[in-house]
Amino acid sequence: SEITTRSNADIAIQASLASGLGDARAMTPVAFSATTLLTQLWSSSADDYSLQLTGMTFPWYFLGTNYQNNMYIGSNSYITFGFSSTAYSGLTASYPGRGILVQAADNSFQRVYSGMISANAYRVRYEGTNYVSGTIGASNMIIEYTFY
């Protein structure tokens, strides 16, 4: 299984997450995109909140477990697998647990989108701020996660 992420701070993070099941797919760098093909899941300022991500049409494995439609995005700019979290401090590679942290801290999101962008690519777009509240359309953090 593969994932790529890119933030508006021009920090590109790419991780190839081996599932151990021999289903690795080619990883391609993600370019910024509009929200075409994505469904808006959230449109309000939220602090210490978590949303379940749904609509992935293919199995996606992390450490040998399928998390298709069992992923959550937190307002503190991380995605967790298999559980929801609103943790906002003490964030590390092992806390809050299974997931991907990108600029994780006591942040907030104002808009969240997700959807299939091709037959084997699912994208999540986070628009938020690096503080506990924000105004829609005035984000200083935009992070896109693409799962292959």
Disulfide bonds with the S-S distance in Angstrom:
none
